[in-house]
Amino acid sequence: MPRPHSGRPRPRPPLGQHFLADARVRRQILARLNCRPEDCWLEIGAGHGEMTLGLAEASRVVAAVERDPKLAETLRTRLAGFPGAHVVEGDILEVLLAQFGGKLSCPRWRVYGNLPYYITSPILQHLFAALELIADIHIVVQREVAERLLARPGGRDYGYLSVVTQVHTTPEILQAIPRGAFRPAPQVESALVRLEPPGKQRALGIEDAASFLRFVGLCFRQKRKTLANNLRSHYGLGRVQSAVEAAGLSARARGEELSLEDFARLFRLL
Protein backbone atom coordinates (compact mmCIF):
# COMPACT_ATOMS: atom_id res chain seq x y z
CA MET A 1 0.00 0.00 0.00
CA PRO A 2 1.51 3.38 -0.97
CA ARG A 3 2.46 5.74 1.81
CA PRO A 4 0.30 8.84 2.20
CA HIS A 5 1.80 11.98 0.69
CA SER A 6 2.85 14.46 3.34
CA GLY A 7 2.35 17.49 1.09
CA ARG A 8 5.99 18.49 1.50
CA PRO A 9 8.19 18.49 -1.60
CA ARG A 10 10.73 15.70 -1.90
CA PRO A 11 14.25 16.78 -1.01
CA ARG A 12 16.44 17.41 -4.01
CA PRO A 13 19.65 15.40 -4.31
CA PRO A 14 22.90 17.25 -3.69
CA LEU A 15 24.83 18.77 -6.61
CA GLY A 16 21.76 18.99 -8.86
CA GLN A 17 21.69 15.27 -9.67
CA HIS A 18 18.72 13.46 -11.21
CA PHE A 19 19.39 9.72 -11.19
CA LEU A 20 18.43 7.57 -14.19
CA ALA A 21 16.06 5.16 -12.46
CA ASP A 22 14.26 3.59 -15.46
CA ALA A 23 15.96 0.24 -16.20
CA ARG A 24 14.46 0.09 -19.70
CA VAL A 25 15.94 3.46 -20.64
CA ARG A 26 19.30 2.43 -19.19
CA ARG A 27 19.31 -0.66 -21.43
CA GLN A 28 18.44 1.49 -24.46
CA ILE A 29 21.30 3.87 -23.72
CA LEU A 30 23.79 1.03 -23.23
CA ALA A 31 22.76 -0.39 -26.59
CA ARG A 32 23.35 2.99 -28.25
CA LEU A 33 26.78 3.32 -26.63
CA ASN A 34 27.96 0.23 -28.54
CA CYS A 35 30.40 -0.86 -25.83
CA ARG A 36 33.39 -2.98 -26.86
CA PRO A 37 35.55 -5.27 -24.69
CA GLU A 38 38.64 -3.09 -25.26
CA ASP A 39 36.93 0.19 -24.32
CA CYS A 40 38.05 2.55 -21.58
CA TRP A 41 35.04 4.49 -20.28
CA LEU A 42 35.16 7.68 -18.26
CA GLU A 43 31.81 8.19 -16.55
CA ILE A 44 30.93 11.63 -15.24
CA GLY A 45 28.57 11.79 -12.26
CA ALA A 46 28.24 8.05 -11.69
CA GLY A 47 25.65 8.46 -8.91
CA HIS A 48 24.57 5.13 -7.45
CA GLY A 49 26.11 3.26 -10.39
CA GLU A 50 22.94 3.25 -12.50
CA MET A 51 25.01 3.03 -15.70
CA THR A 52 28.39 2.09 -14.22
CA LEU A 53 27.61 -1.60 -13.74
CA GLY A 54 26.54 -1.99 -17.38
CA LEU A 55 29.70 -0.23 -18.57
CA ALA A 56 31.88 -2.35 -16.29
CA GLU A 57 30.36 -5.59 -17.56
CA ALA A 58 30.93 -4.65 -21.21
CA SER A 59 34.31 -2.91 -21.18
CA ARG A 60 37.95 -3.25 -20.07
CA VAL A 61 38.14 -0.16 -17.86
CA VAL A 62 35.57 2.12 -16.29
CA ALA A 63 36.64 5.18 -14.32
CA ALA A 64 33.56 6.43 -12.49
CA VAL A 65 33.91 10.05 -11.35
CA GLU A 66 31.61 11.07 -8.48
CA ARG A 67 31.86 14.14 -6.25
CA ASP A 68 29.53 13.00 -3.48
CA PRO A 69 31.59 11.06 -0.88
CA LYS A 70 28.66 8.88 0.23
CA LEU A 71 27.77 7.93 -3.33
CA ALA A 72 31.43 7.24 -4.10
CA GLU A 73 31.65 4.86 -1.14
CA THR A 74 28.52 3.03 -2.27
CA LEU A 75 29.98 2.74 -5.77
CA ARG A 76 33.15 1.14 -4.45
CA THR A 77 31.08 -1.55 -2.77
CA ARG A 78 28.92 -2.18 -5.83
CA LEU A 79 31.93 -2.40 -8.15
CA ALA A 80 34.08 -4.59 -5.92
CA GLY A 81 33.70 -7.55 -8.28
CA PHE A 82 35.00 -5.67 -11.32
CA PRO A 83 38.82 -5.34 -11.35
CA GLY A 84 38.67 -2.89 -14.25
CA ALA A 85 36.31 -0.50 -12.44
CA HIS A 86 37.76 2.47 -10.55
CA VAL A 87 35.90 5.05 -8.49
CA VAL A 88 37.32 8.57 -8.61
CA GLU A 89 35.97 10.73 -5.81
CA GLY A 90 36.26 14.29 -7.04
CA ASP A 91 35.27 16.96 -9.53
CA ILE A 92 35.53 16.09 -13.24
CA LEU A 93 36.73 19.66 -13.88
CA GLU A 94 39.86 18.82 -11.85
CA VAL A 95 40.58 15.47 -13.51
CA LEU A 96 43.62 15.57 -15.82
CA LEU A 97 42.79 13.01 -18.48
CA ALA A 98 46.37 12.53 -19.69
CA GLN A 99 47.73 11.75 -16.21
CA PHE A 100 44.72 9.65 -15.30
CA GLY A 101 44.76 7.67 -18.55
CA GLY A 102 48.44 6.86 -18.10
CA LYS A 103 47.82 5.29 -14.71
CA LEU A 104 45.13 3.01 -16.14
CA SER A 105 46.83 2.34 -19.51
CA CYS A 106 44.01 4.08 -21.37
CA PRO A 107 45.41 6.20 -24.24
CA ARG A 108 41.91 7.22 -25.38
CA TRP A 109 38.67 7.50 -23.47
CA ARG A 110 35.06 7.03 -24.38
CA VAL A 111 33.03 9.38 -22.20
CA TYR A 112 29.54 8.98 -20.78
CA GLY A 113 27.84 11.38 -18.41
CA ASN A 114 24.43 12.27 -17.03
CA LEU A 115 25.31 15.94 -16.61
CA PRO A 116 23.77 18.33 -14.10
CA TYR A 117 22.10 21.01 -16.18
CA TYR A 118 23.81 23.97 -14.55
CA ILE A 119 27.35 22.74 -15.30
CA THR A 120 26.98 21.21 -18.77
CA SER A 121 28.92 23.95 -20.60
CA PRO A 122 32.00 23.96 -18.29
CA ILE A 123 32.22 20.17 -18.43
CA LEU A 124 32.03 20.11 -22.23
CA GLN A 125 34.72 22.76 -22.55
CA HIS A 126 36.92 20.80 -20.13
CA LEU A 127 36.52 17.71 -22.33
CA PHE A 128 37.11 19.63 -25.55
CA ALA A 129 40.42 20.88 -24.14
CA ALA A 130 41.58 17.23 -23.92
CA LEU A 131 39.97 15.99 -27.11
CA GLU A 132 43.13 14.30 -28.38
CA LEU A 133 42.60 11.78 -25.57
CA ILE A 134 38.90 11.19 -26.29
CA ALA A 135 37.34 8.86 -28.87
CA ASP A 136 33.75 10.05 -28.40
CA ILE A 137 31.42 11.64 -25.86
CA HIS A 138 27.90 10.57 -24.92
CA ILE A 139 25.96 12.84 -22.58
CA VAL A 140 22.46 13.00 -21.16
CA VAL A 141 21.46 16.66 -21.02
CA GLN A 142 18.41 18.87 -20.92
CA ARG A 143 16.61 18.68 -24.28
CA GLU A 144 16.98 22.43 -24.74
CA VAL A 145 20.75 22.14 -24.27
CA ALA A 146 20.88 19.25 -26.76
CA GLU A 147 19.15 21.43 -29.34
CA ARG A 148 21.67 24.22 -28.73
CA LEU A 149 24.56 21.86 -29.42
CA LEU A 150 23.13 21.07 -32.87
CA ALA A 151 21.64 24.49 -33.65
CA ARG A 152 22.19 26.25 -36.98
CA PRO A 153 22.55 29.99 -37.64
CA GLY A 154 19.44 32.13 -37.46
CA GLY A 155 17.57 30.15 -34.80
CA ARG A 156 17.04 31.18 -31.20
CA ASP A 157 19.05 28.16 -29.95
CA TYR A 158 22.20 29.10 -31.88
CA GLY A 159 25.01 30.63 -29.86
CA TYR A 160 28.55 30.24 -28.57
CA LEU A 161 27.91 26.71 -27.23
CA SER A 162 26.72 25.65 -30.70
CA VAL A 163 29.88 26.97 -32.33
CA VAL A 164 32.37 25.54 -29.83
CA THR A 165 30.68 22.13 -29.98
CA GLN A 166 30.61 22.01 -33.78
CA VAL A 167 34.20 23.24 -34.13
CA HIS A 168 35.42 20.33 -32.01
CA THR A 169 32.87 17.55 -32.71
CA THR A 170 29.96 16.37 -34.83
CA PRO A 171 26.89 16.33 -32.53
CA GLU A 172 23.87 14.04 -32.91
CA ILE A 173 20.78 13.51 -30.75
CA LEU A 174 20.43 9.75 -30.31
CA GLN A 175 17.39 9.46 -28.06
CA ALA A 176 14.80 11.54 -26.23
CA ILE A 177 14.49 10.70 -22.53
CA PRO A 178 11.28 11.55 -20.64
CA ARG A 179 11.45 13.27 -17.29
CA GLY A 180 9.78 10.28 -15.64
CA ALA A 181 12.90 8.18 -16.30
CA PHE A 182 14.71 10.07 -13.50
CA ARG A 183 14.42 10.19 -9.74
CA PRO A 184 13.68 12.83 -8.70
CA ALA A 185 12.01 13.83 -11.96
CA PRO A 186 13.38 17.07 -13.41
CA GLN A 187 11.11 19.81 -14.72
CA VAL A 188 12.37 19.32 -18.28
CA GLU A 189 12.76 16.63 -20.91
CA SER A 190 16.24 15.25 -21.59
CA ALA A 191 18.14 13.71 -24.50
CA LEU A 192 21.12 11.47 -25.14
CA VAL A 193 23.63 13.22 -27.39
CA ARG A 194 26.71 11.82 -29.10
CA LEU A 195 29.61 14.21 -29.77
CA GLU A 196 32.07 12.59 -32.14
CA PRO A 197 35.40 14.15 -33.10
CA PRO A 198 36.46 15.64 -35.39
CA GLY A 199 34.37 18.73 -35.83
CA LYS A 200 34.81 21.45 -38.45
CA GLN A 201 38.07 22.98 -37.24
CA ARG A 202 40.21 21.52 -40.02
CA ALA A 203 37.68 22.24 -42.75
CA LEU A 204 37.51 25.86 -41.57
CA GLY A 205 41.29 26.19 -41.85
CA ILE A 206 41.58 27.20 -38.18
CA GLU A 207 44.95 26.30 -36.66
CA ASP A 208 44.49 28.00 -33.28
CA ALA A 209 41.07 26.91 -32.05
CA ALA A 210 41.45 28.70 -28.70
CA SER A 211 42.03 32.09 -30.34
CA PHE A 212 39.21 31.51 -32.81
CA LEU A 213 36.75 30.62 -30.06
CA ARG A 214 37.76 33.63 -27.98
CA PHE A 215 36.90 35.71 -31.04
CA VAL A 216 33.54 33.95 -31.40
CA GLY A 217 32.90 34.64 -27.72
CA LEU A 218 33.39 38.36 -28.39
CA CYS A 219 30.90 38.18 -31.25
CA PHE A 220 28.28 36.72 -28.90
CA ARG A 221 29.20 38.89 -25.92
CA GLN A 222 25.84 40.69 -26.03
CA LYS A 223 23.55 38.70 -28.26
CA ARG A 224 21.26 41.56 -29.24
CA LYS A 225 24.11 43.79 -30.35
CA THR A 226 25.58 43.84 -33.85
CA LEU A 227 29.00 42.41 -34.57
CA ALA A 228 30.35 45.95 -34.93
CA ASN A 229 29.16 46.92 -31.47
CA ASN A 230 30.44 43.74 -29.85
CA LEU A 231 33.87 43.92 -31.51
CA ARG A 232 34.55 47.67 -31.63
CA SER A 233 36.20 47.91 -28.22
CA HIS A 234 38.65 45.15 -29.15
CA TYR A 235 39.51 46.03 -32.76
CA GLY A 236 38.23 49.56 -33.34
CA LEU A 237 34.98 50.42 -35.10
CA GLY A 238 36.48 51.35 -38.47
CA ARG A 239 38.50 48.15 -38.70
CA VAL A 240 35.51 46.02 -37.76
CA GLN A 241 33.23 47.72 -40.29
CA SER A 242 35.78 47.19 -43.06
CA ALA A 243 36.20 43.51 -42.14
CA VAL A 244 32.44 42.91 -41.96
CA GLU A 245 32.03 44.44 -45.43
CA ALA A 246 34.99 42.46 -46.84
CA ALA A 247 33.47 39.25 -45.43
CA GLY A 248 30.27 39.93 -47.37
CA LEU A 249 28.18 40.42 -44.25
CA SER A 250 25.51 42.97 -43.46
CA ALA A 251 26.59 45.98 -41.40
CA ARG A 252 23.74 45.09 -39.02
CA ALA A 253 24.72 41.41 -38.75
CA ARG A 254 24.63 39.75 -35.34
CA GLY A 255 26.58 36.75 -34.16
CA GLU A 256 23.53 34.50 -34.19
CA GLU A 257 23.24 34.98 -37.98
CA LEU A 258 26.78 33.82 -38.85
CA SER A 259 27.72 30.32 -39.94
CA LEU A 260 30.98 28.77 -38.78
CA GLU A 261 32.41 29.64 -42.20
CA ASP A 262 31.36 33.28 -41.74
CA PHE A 263 33.04 33.42 -38.32
CA ALA A 264 36.24 31.91 -39.76
CA ARG A 265 36.32 34.40 -42.63
CA LEU A 266 35.80 37.37 -40.32
CA PHE A 267 38.37 36.01 -37.85
CA ARG A 268 41.03 35.85 -40.56
CA LEU A 269 40.23 39.40 -41.72
CA LEU A 270 40.60 40.79 -38.21
C-alpha positions as CSV (number, residue, x, y, z in Angstrom):
1,M,0.0,0.0,0.0
2,P,1.5,3.4,-1.0
3,R,2.5,5.7,1.8
4,P,0.3,8.8,2.2
5,H,1.8,12.0,0.7
6,S,2.8,14.5,3.3
7,G,2.4,17.5,1.1
8,R,6.0,18.5,1.5
9,P,8.2,18.5,-1.6
10,R,10.7,15.7,-1.9
11,P,14.3,16.8,-1.0
12,R,16.4,17.4,-4.0
13,P,19.7,15.4,-4.3
14,P,22.9,17.3,-3.7
15,L,24.8,18.8,-6.6
16,G,21.8,19.0,-8.9
17,Q,21.7,15.3,-9.7
18,H,18.7,13.5,-11.2
19,F,19.4,9.7,-11.2
20,L,18.4,7.6,-14.2
21,A,16.1,5.2,-12.5
22,D,14.3,3.6,-15.5
23,A,16.0,0.2,-16.2
24,R,14.5,0.1,-19.7
25,V,15.9,3.5,-20.6
26,R,19.3,2.4,-19.2
27,R,19.3,-0.7,-21.4
28,Q,18.4,1.5,-24.5
29,I,21.3,3.9,-23.7
30,L,23.8,1.0,-23.2
31,A,22.8,-0.4,-26.6
32,R,23.4,3.0,-28.3
33,L,26.8,3.3,-26.6
34,N,28.0,0.2,-28.5
35,C,30.4,-0.9,-25.8
36,R,33.4,-3.0,-26.9
37,P,35.5,-5.3,-24.7
38,E,38.6,-3.1,-25.3
39,D,36.9,0.2,-24.3
40,C,38.0,2.6,-21.6
41,W,35.0,4.5,-20.3
42,L,35.2,7.7,-18.3
43,E,31.8,8.2,-16.6
44,I,30.9,11.6,-15.2
45,G,28.6,11.8,-12.3
46,A,28.2,8.1,-11.7
47,G,25.7,8.5,-8.9
48,H,24.6,5.1,-7.5
49,G,26.1,3.3,-10.4
50,E,22.9,3.2,-12.5
51,M,25.0,3.0,-15.7
52,T,28.4,2.1,-14.2
53,L,27.6,-1.6,-13.7
54,G,26.5,-2.0,-17.4
55,L,29.7,-0.2,-18.6
56,A,31.9,-2.4,-16.3
57,E,30.4,-5.6,-17.6
58,A,30.9,-4.7,-21.2
59,S,34.3,-2.9,-21.2
60,R,38.0,-3.3,-20.1
61,V,38.1,-0.2,-17.9
62,V,35.6,2.1,-16.3
63,A,36.6,5.2,-14.3
64,A,33.6,6.4,-12.5
65,V,33.9,10.0,-11.3
66,E,31.6,11.1,-8.5
67,R,31.9,14.1,-6.2
68,D,29.5,13.0,-3.5
69,P,31.6,11.1,-0.9
70,K,28.7,8.9,0.2
71,L,27.8,7.9,-3.3
72,A,31.4,7.2,-4.1
73,E,31.7,4.9,-1.1
74,T,28.5,3.0,-2.3
75,L,30.0,2.7,-5.8
76,R,33.2,1.1,-4.5
77,T,31.1,-1.6,-2.8
78,R,28.9,-2.2,-5.8
79,L,31.9,-2.4,-8.2
80,A,34.1,-4.6,-5.9
81,G,33.7,-7.6,-8.3
82,F,35.0,-5.7,-11.3
83,P,38.8,-5.3,-11.3
84,G,38.7,-2.9,-14.2
85,A,36.3,-0.5,-12.4
86,H,37.8,2.5,-10.5
87,V,35.9,5.1,-8.5
88,V,37.3,8.6,-8.6
89,E,36.0,10.7,-5.8
90,G,36.3,14.3,-7.0
91,D,35.3,17.0,-9.5
92,I,35.5,16.1,-13.2
93,L,36.7,19.7,-13.9
94,E,39.9,18.8,-11.9
95,V,40.6,15.5,-13.5
96,L,43.6,15.6,-15.8
97,L,42.8,13.0,-18.5
98,A,46.4,12.5,-19.7
99,Q,47.7,11.8,-16.2
100,F,44.7,9.6,-15.3
101,G,44.8,7.7,-18.5
102,G,48.4,6.9,-18.1
103,K,47.8,5.3,-14.7
104,L,45.1,3.0,-16.1
105,S,46.8,2.3,-19.5
106,C,44.0,4.1,-21.4
107,P,45.4,6.2,-24.2
108,R,41.9,7.2,-25.4
109,W,38.7,7.5,-23.5
110,R,35.1,7.0,-24.4
111,V,33.0,9.4,-22.2
112,Y,29.5,9.0,-20.8
113,G,27.8,11.4,-18.4
114,N,24.4,12.3,-17.0
115,L,25.3,15.9,-16.6
116,P,23.8,18.3,-14.1
117,Y,22.1,21.0,-16.2
118,Y,23.8,24.0,-14.5
119,I,27.3,22.7,-15.3
120,T,27.0,21.2,-18.8
121,S,28.9,23.9,-20.6
122,P,32.0,24.0,-18.3
123,I,32.2,20.2,-18.4
124,L,32.0,20.1,-22.2
125,Q,34.7,22.8,-22.5
126,H,36.9,20.8,-20.1
127,L,36.5,17.7,-22.3
128,F,37.1,19.6,-25.6
129,A,40.4,20.9,-24.1
130,A,41.6,17.2,-23.9
131,L,40.0,16.0,-27.1
132,E,43.1,14.3,-28.4
133,L,42.6,11.8,-25.6
134,I,38.9,11.2,-26.3
135,A,37.3,8.9,-28.9
136,D,33.8,10.1,-28.4
137,I,31.4,11.6,-25.9
138,H,27.9,10.6,-24.9
139,I,26.0,12.8,-22.6
140,V,22.5,13.0,-21.2
141,V,21.5,16.7,-21.0
142,Q,18.4,18.9,-20.9
143,R,16.6,18.7,-24.3
144,E,17.0,22.4,-24.7
145,V,20.7,22.1,-24.3
146,A,20.9,19.3,-26.8
147,E,19.2,21.4,-29.3
148,R,21.7,24.2,-28.7
149,L,24.6,21.9,-29.4
150,L,23.1,21.1,-32.9
151,A,21.6,24.5,-33.7
152,R,22.2,26.2,-37.0
153,P,22.5,30.0,-37.6
154,G,19.4,32.1,-37.5
155,G,17.6,30.1,-34.8
156,R,17.0,31.2,-31.2
157,D,19.0,28.2,-30.0
158,Y,22.2,29.1,-31.9
159,G,25.0,30.6,-29.9
160,Y,28.5,30.2,-28.6
161,L,27.9,26.7,-27.2
162,S,26.7,25.6,-30.7
163,V,29.9,27.0,-32.3
164,V,32.4,25.5,-29.8
165,T,30.7,22.1,-30.0
166,Q,30.6,22.0,-33.8
167,V,34.2,23.2,-34.1
168,H,35.4,20.3,-32.0
169,T,32.9,17.6,-32.7
170,T,30.0,16.4,-34.8
171,P,26.9,16.3,-32.5
172,E,23.9,14.0,-32.9
173,I,20.8,13.5,-30.8
174,L,20.4,9.7,-30.3
175,Q,17.4,9.5,-28.1
176,A,14.8,11.5,-26.2
177,I,14.5,10.7,-22.5
178,P,11.3,11.6,-20.6
179,R,11.5,13.3,-17.3
180,G,9.8,10.3,-15.6
181,A,12.9,8.2,-16.3
182,F,14.7,10.1,-13.5
183,R,14.4,10.2,-9.7
184,P,13.7,12.8,-8.7
185,A,12.0,13.8,-12.0
186,P,13.4,17.1,-13.4
187,Q,11.1,19.8,-14.7
188,V,12.4,19.3,-18.3
189,E,12.8,16.6,-20.9
190,S,16.2,15.2,-21.6
191,A,18.1,13.7,-24.5
192,L,21.1,11.5,-25.1
193,V,23.6,13.2,-27.4
194,R,26.7,11.8,-29.1
195,L,29.6,14.2,-29.8
196,E,32.1,12.6,-32.1
197,P,35.4,14.2,-33.1
198,P,36.5,15.6,-35.4
199,G,34.4,18.7,-35.8
200,K,34.8,21.5,-38.4
201,Q,38.1,23.0,-37.2
202,R,40.2,21.5,-40.0
203,A,37.7,22.2,-42.7
204,L,37.5,25.9,-41.6
205,G,41.3,26.2,-41.8
206,I,41.6,27.2,-38.2
207,E,45.0,26.3,-36.7
208,D,44.5,28.0,-33.3
209,A,41.1,26.9,-32.0
210,A,41.5,28.7,-28.7
211,S,42.0,32.1,-30.3
212,F,39.2,31.5,-32.8
213,L,36.7,30.6,-30.1
214,R,37.8,33.6,-28.0
215,F,36.9,35.7,-31.0
216,V,33.5,34.0,-31.4
217,G,32.9,34.6,-27.7
218,L,33.4,38.4,-28.4
219,C,30.9,38.2,-31.3
220,F,28.3,36.7,-28.9
221,R,29.2,38.9,-25.9
222,Q,25.8,40.7,-26.0
223,K,23.5,38.7,-28.3
224,R,21.3,41.6,-29.2
225,K,24.1,43.8,-30.3
226,T,25.6,43.8,-33.8
227,L,29.0,42.4,-34.6
228,A,30.4,45.9,-34.9
229,N,29.2,46.9,-31.5
230,N,30.4,43.7,-29.8
231,L,33.9,43.9,-31.5
232,R,34.6,47.7,-31.6
233,S,36.2,47.9,-28.2
234,H,38.6,45.2,-29.1
235,Y,39.5,46.0,-32.8
236,G,38.2,49.6,-33.3
237,L,35.0,50.4,-35.1
238,G,36.5,51.3,-38.5
239,R,38.5,48.2,-38.7
240,V,35.5,46.0,-37.8
241,Q,33.2,47.7,-40.3
242,S,35.8,47.2,-43.1
243,A,36.2,43.5,-42.1
244,V,32.4,42.9,-42.0
245,E,32.0,44.4,-45.4
246,A,35.0,42.5,-46.8
247,A,33.5,39.3,-45.4
248,G,30.3,39.9,-47.4
249,L,28.2,40.4,-44.2
250,S,25.5,43.0,-43.5
251,A,26.6,46.0,-41.4
252,R,23.7,45.1,-39.0
253,A,24.7,41.4,-38.7
254,R,24.6,39.8,-35.3
255,G,26.6,36.7,-34.2
256,E,23.5,34.5,-34.2
257,E,23.2,35.0,-38.0
258,L,26.8,33.8,-38.9
259,S,27.7,30.3,-39.9
260,L,31.0,28.8,-38.8
261,E,32.4,29.6,-42.2
262,D,31.4,33.3,-41.7
263,F,33.0,33.4,-38.3
264,A,36.2,31.9,-39.8
265,R,36.3,34.4,-42.6
266,L,35.8,37.4,-40.3
267,F,38.4,36.0,-37.8
268,R,41.0,35.9,-40.6
269,L,40.2,39.4,-41.7
270,L,40.6,40.8,-38.2
